[in-house]
Amino acid sequence: MPTHQKTTIKTIARRPVDCSNGMIDAFIKMVLDGGEVPYENLKNGVPRAELLFYTIDGETLMGVGAIRYQQKAFHKFLFEQAGVPEMFNPDSVETCWIYVAPEHRGKGVYQNQMEYRMKYLKNRPAHSLQRGSNKAIFAATGSKDIVRQVGQEFTLPKEDHKIRLMVQNHDLVYDPDKQFWYGHKAEVRG
């Protein structure tokens, strides 16, 4: 009688330089399936990301996401559009290109990836954009203190949907002395 090995959902992270062409292509294809990011943005942006996340069950790719270095002028503009320009942090990284395949939604894919991403980021400031029509990201984390919406929803030029700006480890007013790390220096760096 054959035995079936049970697999579990897990998230792995790779720097783009450490990914095979097949891994990069699979990442881009999955994000394109979401229909929100143009191919050219991904083609140019994925190789420059800090880290790519692949959430898998066995060999099945269920979802992806990334952390990338922000485009400072554009991201400053986003904080202005949300009505909170004083919160813009030039040291913040962007969490982006998060997508879960429809057939895998409701299985804990997003939660698994979020937990992995939080462990990686620790106290680093990060921000992301989310469609206003989507459930708030903090609902998946179980805490508004970790990831929260700031400012008001807004619409970007050439877009027809509202978006919200989500942040973690951002002060109400940017403090340049903190740079990449938030919290007590002895706890974070020690």
Steps between C-alpha positions, in 0.01 A plus 500: 500500500654836395550760768437867440737746653319801645659832414459826682488859389830680541655821377852518365687820422768560241695798378427541129866433418464158668190404298505296183343649187212256555439632851502861378264411213261318737501800735425745218231276350320469832501877561381561143210261566382753758460756222617802699864541400624557143758255366763773446482601867563141606766430239698803617413484870525134598878470441552806723282379789661435836321168548241286321260279694360173366227330702476134405337173591735227385590612149181702445549877490206649687599864544779754467608832641806724522687760694660764289688821545267788444506751219534795735339776290196287417458371852526849645219589259292208638530627857400846377195356321396320817524833684789398728816644338667533842500118532704438184811306599775480234641191676173305475479197272194416297317170533348437161388261227310291751274253324331174595363280221117488521492123548719535810322787672363424844770241570730719710739592218493873569531448876801269453674752277415792730650322800820423308523859375449640852781281637728619222415869538508503882491869591583643157252756370292373208200614300270366232203591285171317517186534293226667697260221399722229658469390859744691716838328527504530878201265517733216400763591759251527783643832616455857384821583689718306256362622168266795485342732250613860511332802349203476271435282197591667172500443126816519292506668159385263222341266758130453569516334841576626849814385675615519859847546642598239759804535728687319774769647724433855382486796737225760471781739405812358336801488733822490290707386799327162498600412143427132432427384854217580735468419865775498760842478334627248755204270430509533124870504425635321806 
